[in-house]
Amino acid sequence: MKKSTFIREEMLEPYVCNDAYSSIMMMGEELVGEPAINMNCGTLQPHTRLGGGSHEKAEIYYVVSCQEGAEVITGTGKEDDEEIHYKVKAGDIIFIPGGVFHWIDNRSCDEVFKIMTLWPNQEMNDMYFVRREAWGTSFRYKKDYTEL
């Protein structure tokens, strides 16, 4: 018999990538035991930005929380690749096509920038592999977690 799965961010251990960014796998096949859309909750610290990159497949950003002045930037600004600066706020959604360079800029803000990133499956999320390499799994419950 199949059962539903309840996930609360506080239940899961963040994977700390560096002083600026941490990542929590909130949804994926490994966590729920069957194919599921991958959801990653990322937290970018104040006065920092991500280095940026591009992925083969499209992804969707959902801005959970941020301070006024936070941006999501797409493109490199080089010839034939327009750089677009999106001034974002909580609730905004950005579709990023595969192959489009992008990053998050939180340098002008005093609060964390929290973003949910969605992919069709967990293997499209680079952090899935980073966490598996470090932990042996793509998610980890906090040691003090008790079931609801």
N, C-alpha and C positions, 0 to 999 in steps of 0.2 A: 504494500500500500504506500503510495507516495504521500509525502508530507511537505507542507510549506516550510519556508525558512525565514526567520526573522533576523535582521542584522541591524545593529545600532553601532554607529561609529565608535563609541566609547568601549565597545566589546573587543575591538581589534587593535593590535599593535601596529603603530606606524613604522614603516621602514624609513630610517633617517638616511637620506642620500648624502647630505652635507649640511653645513650650517644654515643654508638658505631653504632647502626643500625637503619635505617628507611626503611619503606616499602610503596610502592604505587601499588594498584591494577590497572593495565593498561588495562586489558581485562578480561571479565567474563560475565556470563549470567546476573547477576544483573545489570551490567553496560550497556549492549547492548540489553537486553530484550529477548534474546533467547539463547539456548545452544551455548557456545563458549569456545574455549580453554582458560584456565586461564593463564594470564601473569602477573607476579609480578616483579616490578622493585625494587631491594633492593640496598641500599647504605651503605657500611661499611666504617667507618671513618679510617683515617690513624692511624697506631700504635695500632690497635685493631685486635681481632679475634672473631669469633662467637664460642659459646660453643659447637655447634655440636649436631647432632641428626640423627635419621633415620625415615623414613616414610613407611607406609605399601605399598604404590604404588610408581612406578618409577617417576622420575622427570628429567627435562633437564635444565641444566645451559647454558646460553649464556652470555659470558663475554662481557659487553658493553665497559667498560674502566677500566684500572688499570695500575699501575706503575710496571716496572720490579721488580721482587722479590715477587709479590703476588702469593699466592698458593690456590688451592682447594685440600683438602686432603680427601681421602676416606679410610675407614677401621680403625680399632682400634689399629692395631699392636699386638694384642693378638694372641695367638696360633690359627692357622687356619683362621686368619683374617688379611691378609697382609695390611699394611698401605701404600698407594700410594700417593706420593706428585706430583701434577701437577703444574709445573711452568706455569702460564697462561699469556695470553696477549689478548687484544681486538680482538674479532672475534672468540675466541675459544669456542667450545661446549663440554660439558661433560654430558654423560648419566649416571645417578645414579639409579641403580636398586632398587626396593623396598627392604627395610630391611637393606640397606647398610649405615653404619654410615658415616657421612661426615661433613665437616665444611670448612669455608673460613678463611684464615690467611693473614692479611694485616699489621702485626706488623712491618715488615721491610720497609714499604713504607710511603712516605710523602704525598701521594695523596689518594683520596677516591677510593674505589673499587666499581664499579657499575655492577650489574649482573641482568639479566633477567632470571627468573625461570618460566618454563612452565609445566603445568599439563593438563590432559584431561578435567578436570572440576574444578570449583572454590572450591568445598567442599574438595578437596584433599590438598588444601593449608591451613595450620594451621593459617596463618595470616588472612585469610578470616574471620574466627570465632573471632579472637582477635579484628579486626576492627569492626565487627558487634556488638560485646559486648560493645565496647567503644563508637561507633558512631550511632548504630542502622542501619547501612548500611556498605557495604564493601568498599565503595569509597566515596570520598567527593570532590566536586569542591572547588577550592580556592575561598575565599570571593571576591577577586578582579578579578575573571575570567569573561571575556566577550566573548560571542560567536564570532566565526570567521566569 
